[in-house]
Amino acid sequence: MPDDMGTRVDTWVDPDEVMAALLRAARRAHEIARDTGTKVVVVVDGKTVKMDPNPEMFDGLETGGPSS
């Protein structure tokens, strides 16, 4: 299917890879917030809240690429 630029877009994304990428990004956001002394902004039950960074909360979660 052509996009706005007239080029063909033929990509398929593995949902597991997307989740792993989101977890890596969240962990990194928490690390940066911890290192800079700022809060992390998240949505909880539909409300935007600021929380203390906690990169360790991601320990043990699958954050790698696809398993073989």
PDB file of N, CA, C and O in Angstrom:
ATOM      1  N   MET A   1       0.850  -1.180   0.000  1.00  0.00           N
ATOM      2  CA  MET A   1       0.000   0.000   0.000  1.00  0.00           C
ATOM      3  C   MET A   1       0.890   1.236   0.000  1.00  0.00           C
ATOM      4  O   MET A   1       1.784   1.343   0.840  1.00  0.00           O
ATOM      5  N   PRO A   2       0.672   2.162  -0.911  1.00  0.00           N
ATOM      6  CA  PRO A   2       1.499   3.367  -0.965  1.00  0.00           C
ATOM      7  C   PRO A   2       1.209   4.288   0.212  1.00  0.00           C
ATOM      8  O   PRO A   2       0.077   4.383   0.687  1.00  0.00           O
ATOM      9  N   ASP A   3       2.255   4.962   0.669  1.00  0.00           N
ATOM     10  CA  ASP A   3       2.039   5.972   1.700  1.00  0.00           C
ATOM     11  C   ASP A   3       1.949   7.341   1.019  1.00  0.00           C
ATOM     12  O   ASP A   3       1.847   7.415  -0.206  1.00  0.00           O
ATOM     13  N   ASP A   4       1.986   8.402   1.787  1.00  0.00           N
ATOM     14  CA  ASP A   4       1.838   9.745   1.222  1.00  0.00           C
ATOM     15  C   ASP A   4       2.954  10.112   0.248  1.00  0.00           C
ATOM     16  O   ASP A   4       2.764  10.974  -0.610  1.00  0.00           O
ATOM     17  N   MET A   5       4.113   9.470   0.369  1.00  0.00           N
ATOM     18  CA  MET A   5       5.244   9.775  -0.505  1.00  0.00           C
ATOM     19  C   MET A   5       5.219   8.930  -1.779  1.00  0.00           C
ATOM     20  O   MET A   5       6.097   9.074  -2.630  1.00  0.00           O
ATOM     21  N   GLY A   6       4.230   8.057  -1.918  1.00  0.00           N
ATOM     22  CA  GLY A   6       4.133   7.236  -3.110  1.00  0.00           C
ATOM     23  C   GLY A   6       5.041   6.024  -3.098  1.00  0.00           C
ATOM     24  O   GLY A   6       5.203   5.367  -4.127  1.00  0.00           O
ATOM     25  N   THR A   7       5.642   5.709  -1.946  1.00  0.00           N
ATOM     26  CA  THR A   7       6.489   4.526  -1.861  1.00  0.00           C
ATOM     27  C   THR A   7       5.702   3.374  -1.269  1.00  0.00           C
ATOM     28  O   THR A   7       4.712   3.568  -0.564  1.00  0.00           O
ATOM     29  N   ARG A   8       6.159   2.183  -1.569  1.00  0.00           N
ATOM     30  CA  ARG A   8       5.464   0.990  -1.083  1.00  0.00           C
ATOM     31  C   ARG A   8       5.897   0.691   0.358  1.00  0.00           C
ATOM     32  O   ARG A   8       7.088   0.702   0.673  1.00  0.00           O
ATOM     33  N   VAL A   9       4.934   0.428   1.211  1.00  0.00           N
ATOM     34  CA  VAL A   9       5.206   0.076   2.596  1.00  0.00           C
ATOM     35  C   VAL A   9       4.793  -1.376   2.780  1.00  0.00           C
ATOM     36  O   VAL A   9       3.605  -1.699   2.806  1.00  0.00           O
ATOM     37  N   ASP A  10       5.783  -2.241   2.905  1.00  0.00           N
ATOM     38  CA  ASP A  10       5.530  -3.675   3.035  1.00  0.00           C
ATOM     39  C   ASP A  10       6.217  -4.217   4.274  1.00  0.00           C
ATOM     40  O   ASP A  10       7.024  -5.141   4.175  1.00  0.00           O
ATOM     41  N   THR A  11       5.918  -3.667   5.426  1.00  0.00           N
ATOM     42  CA  THR A  11       6.582  -4.114   6.638  1.00  0.00           C
ATOM     43  C   THR A  11       5.589  -4.786   7.558  1.00  0.00           C
ATOM     44  O   THR A  11       4.420  -4.406   7.624  1.00  0.00           O
ATOM     45  N   TRP A  12       6.073  -5.795   8.269  1.00  0.00           N
ATOM     46  CA  TRP A  12       5.282  -6.473   9.281  1.00  0.00           C
ATOM     47  C   TRP A  12       6.077  -6.409  10.564  1.00  0.00           C
ATOM     48  O   TRP A  12       7.269  -6.716  10.571  1.00  0.00           O
ATOM     49  N   VAL A  13       5.448  -6.023  11.632  1.00  0.00           N
ATOM     50  CA  VAL A  13       6.134  -5.880  12.906  1.00  0.00           C
ATOM     51  C   VAL A  13       5.616  -6.942  13.863  1.00  0.00           C
ATOM     52  O   VAL A  13       4.408  -7.104  14.040  1.00  0.00           O
ATOM     53  N   ASP A  14       6.548  -7.663  14.476  1.00  0.00           N
ATOM     54  CA  ASP A  14       6.206  -8.681  15.463  1.00  0.00           C
ATOM     55  C   ASP A  14       5.768  -7.981  16.754  1.00  0.00           C
ATOM     56  O   ASP A  14       6.533  -7.191  17.308  1.00  0.00           O
ATOM     57  N   PRO A  15       4.566  -8.253  17.238  1.00  0.00           N
ATOM     58  CA  PRO A  15       4.090  -7.592  18.465  1.00  0.00           C
ATOM     59  C   PRO A  15       5.015  -7.814  19.661  1.00  0.00           C
ATOM     60  O   PRO A  15       5.131  -6.939  20.519  1.00  0.00           O
ATOM     61  N   ASP A  16       5.674  -8.975  19.730  1.00  0.00           N
ATOM     62  CA  ASP A  16       6.604  -9.228  20.834  1.00  0.00           C
ATOM     63  C   ASP A  16       7.792  -8.275  20.772  1.00  0.00           C
ATOM     64  O   ASP A  16       8.282  -7.818  21.805  1.00  0.00           O
ATOM     65  N   GLU A  17       8.251  -7.977  19.564  1.00  0.00           N
ATOM     66  CA  GLU A  17       9.363  -7.040  19.411  1.00  0.00           C
ATOM     67  C   GLU A  17       8.939  -5.626  19.795  1.00  0.00           C
ATOM     68  O   GLU A  17       9.730  -4.867  20.356  1.00  0.00           O
ATOM     69  N   VAL A  18       7.702  -5.279  19.495  1.00  0.00           N
ATOM     70  CA  VAL A  18       7.186  -3.956  19.867  1.00  0.00           C
ATOM     71  C   VAL A  18       7.152  -3.825  21.387  1.00  0.00           C
ATOM     72  O   VAL A  18       7.585  -2.810  21.933  1.00  0.00           O
ATOM     73  N   MET A  19       6.640  -4.844  22.071  1.00  0.00           N
ATOM     74  CA  MET A  19       6.566  -4.795  23.534  1.00  0.00           C
ATOM     75  C   MET A  19       7.960  -4.704  24.141  1.00  0.00           C
ATOM     76  O   MET A  19       8.176  -3.946  25.087  1.00  0.00           O
ATOM     77  N   ALA A  20       8.902  -5.464  23.608  1.00  0.00           N
ATOM     78  CA  ALA A  20      10.274  -5.411  24.119  1.00  0.00           C
ATOM     79  C   ALA A  20      10.858  -4.010  23.940  1.00  0.00           C
ATOM     80  O   ALA A  20      11.538  -3.504  24.832  1.00  0.00           O
ATOM     81  N   ALA A  21      10.598  -3.388  22.799  1.00  0.00           N
ATOM     82  CA  ALA A  21      11.103  -2.036  22.544  1.00  0.00           C
ATOM     83  C   ALA A  21      10.465  -1.026  23.503  1.00  0.00           C
ATOM     84  O   ALA A  21      11.147  -0.129  23.999  1.00  0.00           O
ATOM     85  N   LEU A  22       9.176  -1.166  23.763  1.00  0.00           N
ATOM     86  CA  LEU A  22       8.500  -0.262  24.696  1.00  0.00           C
ATOM     87  C   LEU A  22       9.055  -0.413  26.112  1.00  0.00           C
ATOM     88  O   LEU A  22       9.230   0.577  26.823  1.00  0.00           O
ATOM     89  N   LEU A  23       9.329  -1.651  26.519  1.00  0.00           N
ATOM     90  CA  LEU A  23       9.900  -1.878  27.845  1.00  0.00           C
ATOM     91  C   LEU A  23      11.307  -1.291  27.955  1.00  0.00           C
ATOM     92  O   LEU A  23      11.660  -0.712  28.982  1.00  0.00           O
ATOM     93  N   ARG A  24      12.107  -1.438  26.901  1.00  0.00           N
ATOM     94  CA  ARG A  24      13.447  -0.839  26.912  1.00  0.00           C
ATOM     95  C   ARG A  24      13.354   0.680  27.011  1.00  0.00           C
ATOM     96  O   ARG A  24      14.120   1.304  27.746  1.00  0.00           O
ATOM     97  N   ALA A  25      12.424   1.272  26.277  1.00  0.00           N
ATOM     98  CA  ALA A  25      12.253   2.730  26.306  1.00  0.00           C
ATOM     99  C   ALA A  25      11.790   3.198  27.684  1.00  0.00           C
ATOM    100  O   ALA A  25      12.260   4.221  28.181  1.00  0.00           O
ATOM    101  N   ALA A  26      10.882   2.464  28.296  1.00  0.00           N
ATOM    102  CA  ALA A  26      10.392   2.839  29.624  1.00  0.00           C
ATOM    103  C   ALA A  26      11.509   2.747  30.653  1.00  0.00           C
ATOM    104  O   ALA A  26      11.674   3.641  31.483  1.00  0.00           O
ATOM    105  N   ARG A  27      12.279   1.654  30.595  1.00  0.00           N
ATOM    106  CA  ARG A  27      13.403   1.513  31.527  1.00  0.00           C
ATOM    107  C   ARG A  27      14.382   2.682  31.352  1.00  0.00           C
ATOM    108  O   ARG A  27      14.847   3.262  32.333  1.00  0.00           O
ATOM    109  N   ARG A  28      14.684   3.014  30.110  1.00  0.00           N
ATOM    110  CA  ARG A  28      15.632   4.104  29.838  1.00  0.00           C
ATOM    111  C   ARG A  28      15.086   5.439  30.346  1.00  0.00           C
ATOM    112  O   ARG A  28      15.838   6.254  30.881  1.00  0.00           O
ATOM    113  N   ALA A  29      13.787   5.666  30.180  1.00  0.00           N
ATOM    114  CA  ALA A  29      13.175   6.899  30.688  1.00  0.00           C
ATOM    115  C   ALA A  29      13.326   6.984  32.205  1.00  0.00           C
ATOM    116  O   ALA A  29      13.608   8.055  32.743  1.00  0.00           O
ATOM    117  N   HIS A  30      13.141   5.864  32.893  1.00  0.00           N
ATOM    118  CA  HIS A  30      13.296   5.837  34.349  1.00  0.00           C
ATOM    119  C   HIS A  30      14.750   6.078  34.747  1.00  0.00           C
ATOM    120  O   HIS A  30      15.018   6.779  35.723  1.00  0.00           O
ATOM    121  N   GLU A  31      15.690   5.501  33.997  1.00  0.00           N
ATOM    122  CA  GLU A  31      17.109   5.721  34.295  1.00  0.00           C
ATOM    123  C   GLU A  31      17.482   7.192  34.140  1.00  0.00           C
ATOM    124  O   GLU A  31      18.168   7.762  34.989  1.00  0.00           O
ATOM    125  N   ILE A  32      17.024   7.797  33.051  1.00  0.00           N
ATOM    126  CA  ILE A  32      17.332   9.212  32.811  1.00  0.00           C
ATOM    127  C   ILE A  32      16.702  10.088  33.892  1.00  0.00           C
ATOM    128  O   ILE A  32      17.341  11.011  34.395  1.00  0.00           O
ATOM    129  N   ALA A  33      15.455   9.800  34.248  1.00  0.00           N
ATOM    130  CA  ALA A  33      14.785  10.580  35.295  1.00  0.00           C
ATOM    131  C   ALA A  33      15.525  10.440  36.621  1.00  0.00           C
ATOM    132  O   ALA A  33      15.708  11.424  37.338  1.00  0.00           O
ATOM    133  N   ARG A  34      15.949   9.229  36.948  1.00  0.00           N
ATOM    134  CA  ARG A  34      16.709   9.014  38.191  1.00  0.00           C
ATOM    135  C   ARG A  34      18.010   9.817  38.164  1.00  0.00           C
ATOM    136  O   ARG A  34      18.357  10.487  39.137  1.00  0.00           O
ATOM    137  N   ASP A  35      18.722   9.742  37.042  1.00  0.00           N
ATOM    138  CA  ASP A  35      20.020  10.412  36.926  1.00  0.00           C
ATOM    139  C   ASP A  35      19.908  11.935  36.926  1.00  0.00           C
ATOM    140  O   ASP A  35      20.856  12.625  37.303  1.00  0.00           O
ATOM    141  N   THR A  36      18.767  12.459  36.509  1.00  0.00           N
ATOM    142  CA  THR A  36      18.592  13.914  36.436  1.00  0.00           C
ATOM    143  C   THR A  36      17.739  14.469  37.573  1.00  0.00           C
ATOM    144  O   THR A  36      17.504  15.675  37.646  1.00  0.00           O
ATOM    145  N   GLY A  37      17.276  13.589  38.458  1.00  0.00           N
ATOM    146  CA  GLY A  37      16.494  14.044  39.601  1.00  0.00           C
ATOM    147  C   GLY A  37      15.106  14.539  39.246  1.00  0.00           C
ATOM    148  O   GLY A  37      14.579  15.442  39.895  1.00  0.00           O
ATOM    149  N   THR A  38      14.509  13.948  38.213  1.00  0.00           N
ATOM    150  CA  THR A  38      13.164  14.356  37.807  1.00  0.00           C
ATOM    151  C   THR A  38      12.183  13.205  37.983  1.00  0.00           C
ATOM    152  O   THR A  38      12.583  12.080  38.282  1.00  0.00           O
ATOM    153  N   LYS A  39      10.929  13.484  37.802  1.00  0.00           N
ATOM    154  CA  LYS A  39       9.876  12.478  37.890  1.00  0.00           C
ATOM    155  C   LYS A  39       9.634  11.859  36.515  1.00  0.00           C
ATOM    156  O   LYS A  39      10.068  12.390  35.492  1.00  0.00           O
ATOM    157  N   VAL A  40       8.937  10.734  36.513  1.00  0.00           N
ATOM    158  CA  VAL A  40       8.490  10.092  35.280  1.00  0.00           C
ATOM    159  C   VAL A  40       6.991  10.345  35.176  1.00  0.00           C
ATOM    160  O   VAL A  40       6.258  10.142  36.144  1.00  0.00           O
ATOM    161  N   VAL A  41       6.537  10.783  34.019  1.00  0.00           N
ATOM    162  CA  VAL A  41       5.109  11.045  33.805  1.00  0.00           C
ATOM    163  C   VAL A  41       4.502   9.812  33.149  1.00  0.00           C
ATOM    164  O   VAL A  41       4.951   9.373  32.090  1.00  0.00           O
ATOM    165  N   VAL A  42       3.470   9.258  33.792  1.00  0.00           N
ATOM    166  CA  VAL A  42       2.792   8.062  33.294  1.00  0.00           C
ATOM    167  C   VAL A  42       1.284   8.263  33.383  1.00  0.00           C
ATOM    168  O   VAL A  42       0.809   9.204  34.019  1.00  0.00           O
ATOM    169  N   VAL A  43       0.549   7.382  32.747  1.00  0.00           N
ATOM    170  CA  VAL A  43      -0.908   7.400  32.838  1.00  0.00           C
ATOM    171  C   VAL A  43      -1.338   6.199  33.666  1.00  0.00           C
ATOM    172  O   VAL A  43      -1.010   5.058  33.341  1.00  0.00           O
ATOM    173  N   VAL A  44      -2.082   6.468  34.748  1.00  0.00           N
ATOM    174  CA  VAL A  44      -2.591   5.424  35.629  1.00  0.00           C
ATOM    175  C   VAL A  44      -4.098   5.590  35.725  1.00  0.00           C
ATOM    176  O   VAL A  44      -4.587   6.638  36.148  1.00  0.00           O
ATOM    177  N   ASP A  45      -4.827   4.565  35.337  1.00  0.00           N
ATOM    178  CA  ASP A  45      -6.295   4.617  35.367  1.00  0.00           C
ATOM    179  C   ASP A  45      -6.830   5.847  34.644  1.00  0.00           C
ATOM    180  O   ASP A  45      -7.785   6.479  35.096  1.00  0.00           O
ATOM    181  N   GLY A  46      -6.207   6.177  33.522  1.00  0.00           N
ATOM    182  CA  GLY A  46      -6.666   7.293  32.706  1.00  0.00           C
ATOM    183  C   GLY A  46      -6.246   8.667  33.193  1.00  0.00           C
ATOM    184  O   GLY A  46      -6.627   9.678  32.604  1.00  0.00           O
ATOM    185  N   LYS A  47      -5.462   8.714  34.266  1.00  0.00           N
ATOM    186  CA  LYS A  47      -5.019  10.002  34.802  1.00  0.00           C
ATOM    187  C   LYS A  47      -3.508  10.125  34.655  1.00  0.00           C
ATOM    188  O   LYS A  47      -2.773   9.161  34.874  1.00  0.00           O
ATOM    189  N   THR A  48      -3.052  11.312  34.283  1.00  0.00           N
ATOM    190  CA  THR A  48      -1.627  11.577  34.165  1.00  0.00           C
ATOM    191  C   THR A  48      -1.062  11.856  35.548  1.00  0.00           C
ATOM    192  O   THR A  48      -1.551  12.733  36.261  1.00  0.00           O
ATOM    193  N   VAL A  49      -0.026  11.106  35.928  1.00  0.00           N
ATOM    194  CA  VAL A  49       0.595  11.279  37.240  1.00  0.00           C
ATOM    195  C   VAL A  49       2.111  11.322  37.089  1.00  0.00           C
ATOM    196  O   VAL A  49       2.673  10.779  36.138  1.00  0.00           O
ATOM    197  N   LYS A  50       2.760  11.979  38.045  1.00  0.00           N
ATOM    198  CA  LYS A  50       4.218  12.002  38.107  1.00  0.00           C
ATOM    199  C   LYS A  50       4.644  11.023  39.192  1.00  0.00           C
ATOM    200  O   LYS A  50       4.126  11.056  40.308  1.00  0.00           O
ATOM    201  N   MET A  51       5.601  10.146  38.853  1.00  0.00           N
ATOM    202  CA  MET A  51       6.063   9.171  39.835  1.00  0.00           C
ATOM    203  C   MET A  51       7.581   9.214  39.950  1.00  0.00           C
ATOM    204  O   MET A  51       8.275   9.645  39.029  1.00  0.00           O
ATOM    205  N   ASP A  52       8.082   8.764  41.082  1.00  0.00           N
ATOM    206  CA  ASP A  52       9.525   8.660  41.247  1.00  0.00           C
ATOM    207  C   ASP A  52      10.047   7.588  40.297  1.00  0.00           C
ATOM    208  O   ASP A  52       9.405   6.553  40.117  1.00  0.00           O
ATOM    209  N   PRO A  53      11.201   7.826  39.692  1.00  0.00           N
ATOM    210  CA  PRO A  53      11.754   6.839  38.772  1.00  0.00           C
ATOM    211  C   PRO A  53      12.159   5.562  39.500  1.00  0.00           C
ATOM    212  O   PRO A  53      12.646   5.610  40.630  1.00  0.00           O
ATOM    213  N   ASN A  54      11.954   4.426  38.848  1.00  0.00           N
ATOM    214  CA  ASN A  54      12.312   3.134  39.414  1.00  0.00           C
ATOM    215  C   ASN A  54      12.669   2.174  38.283  1.00  0.00           C
ATOM    216  O   ASN A  54      11.861   1.316  37.928  1.00  0.00           O
ATOM    217  N   PRO A  55      13.874   2.305  37.708  1.00  0.00           N
ATOM    218  CA  PRO A  55      14.236   1.434  36.595  1.00  0.00           C
ATOM    219  C   PRO A  55      14.275  -0.040  36.984  1.00  0.00           C
ATOM    220  O   PRO A  55      14.148  -0.910  36.122  1.00  0.00           O
ATOM    221  N   GLU A  56      14.450  -0.330  38.276  1.00  0.00           N
ATOM    222  CA  GLU A  56      14.512  -1.718  38.717  1.00  0.00           C
ATOM    223  C   GLU A  56      13.170  -2.440  38.566  1.00  0.00           C
ATOM    224  O   GLU A  56      13.132  -3.670  38.566  1.00  0.00           O
ATOM    225  N   MET A  57      12.069  -1.691  38.438  1.00  0.00           N
ATOM    226  CA  MET A  57      10.763  -2.345  38.282  1.00  0.00           C
ATOM    227  C   MET A  57      10.702  -3.177  37.005  1.00  0.00           C
ATOM    228  O   MET A  57       9.818  -4.021  36.854  1.00  0.00           O
ATOM    229  N   PHE A  58      11.640  -2.941  36.083  1.00  0.00           N
ATOM    230  CA  PHE A  58      11.646  -3.665  34.822  1.00  0.00           C
ATOM    231  C   PHE A  58      12.532  -4.905  34.873  1.00  0.00           C
ATOM    232  O   PHE A  58      12.590  -5.660  33.902  1.00  0.00           O
ATOM    233  N   ASP A  59      13.225  -5.128  35.994  1.00  0.00           N
ATOM    234  CA  ASP A  59      14.070  -6.312  36.124  1.00  0.00           C
ATOM    235  C   ASP A  59      13.221  -7.568  35.977  1.00  0.00           C
ATOM    236  O   ASP A  59      12.144  -7.677  36.563  1.00  0.00           O
ATOM    237  N   GLY A  60      13.713  -8.502  35.198  1.00  0.00           N
ATOM    238  CA  GLY A  60      13.011  -9.770  35.019  1.00  0.00           C
ATOM    239  C   GLY A  60      11.980  -9.765  33.917  1.00  0.00           C
ATOM    240  O   GLY A  60      11.470 -10.824  33.551  1.00  0.00           O
ATOM    241  N   LEU A  61      11.655  -8.601  33.376  1.00  0.00           N
ATOM    242  CA  LEU A  61      10.717  -8.552  32.261  1.00  0.00           C
ATOM    243  C   LEU A  61      11.472  -8.793  30.974  1.00  0.00           C
ATOM    244  O   LEU A  61      12.639  -8.418  30.860  1.00  0.00           O
ATOM    245  N   GLU A  62      10.834  -9.406  30.016  1.00  0.00           N
ATOM    246  CA  GLU A  62      11.459  -9.689  28.723  1.00  0.00           C
ATOM    247  C   GLU A  62      11.705  -8.382  27.995  1.00  0.00           C
ATOM    248  O   GLU A  62      10.760  -7.691  27.615  1.00  0.00           O
ATOM    249  N   THR A  63      12.975  -8.040  27.800  1.00  0.00           N
ATOM    250  CA  THR A  63      13.300  -6.812  27.082  1.00  0.00           C
ATOM    251  C   THR A  63      14.229  -7.075  25.917  1.00  0.00           C
ATOM    252  O   THR A  63      14.712  -6.141  25.277  1.00  0.00           O
ATOM    253  N   GLY A  64      14.480  -8.335  25.640  1.00  0.00           N
ATOM    254  CA  GLY A  64      15.375  -8.672  24.538  1.00  0.00           C
ATOM    255  C   GLY A  64      14.620  -8.766  23.234  1.00  0.00           C
ATOM    256  O   GLY A  64      13.434  -8.446  23.161  1.00  0.00           O
ATOM    257  N   GLY A  65      15.309  -9.202  22.219  1.00  0.00           N
ATOM    258  CA  GLY A  65      14.700  -9.392  20.909  1.00  0.00           C
ATOM    259  C   GLY A  65      13.894 -10.668  20.874  1.00  0.00           C
ATOM    260  O   GLY A  65      13.582 -11.237  21.920  1.00  0.00           O
ATOM    261  N   PRO A  66      13.555 -11.123  19.679  1.00  0.00           N
ATOM    262  CA  PRO A  66      12.756 -12.337  19.564  1.00  0.00           C
ATOM    263  C   PRO A  66      13.528 -13.547  20.074  1.00  0.00           C
ATOM    264  O   PRO A  66      14.733 -13.664  19.851  1.00  0.00           O
ATOM    265  N   SER A  67      12.832 -14.439  20.754  1.00  0.00           N
ATOM    266  CA  SER A  67      13.498 -15.643  21.246  1.00  0.00           C
ATOM    267  C   SER A  67      13.599 -16.657  20.124  1.00  0.00           C
ATOM    268  O   SER A  67      12.701 -16.775  19.291  1.00  0.00           O
ATOM    269  N   SER A  68      14.725 -17.401  20.114  1.00  0.00           N
ATOM    270  CA  SER A  68      14.890 -18.370  19.038  1.00  0.00           C
ATOM    271  C   SER A  68      14.768 -19.774  19.531  1.00  0.00           C
ATOM    272  O   SER A  68      14.882 -20.716  18.747  1.00  0.00           O
TER     273      SER A  68
END
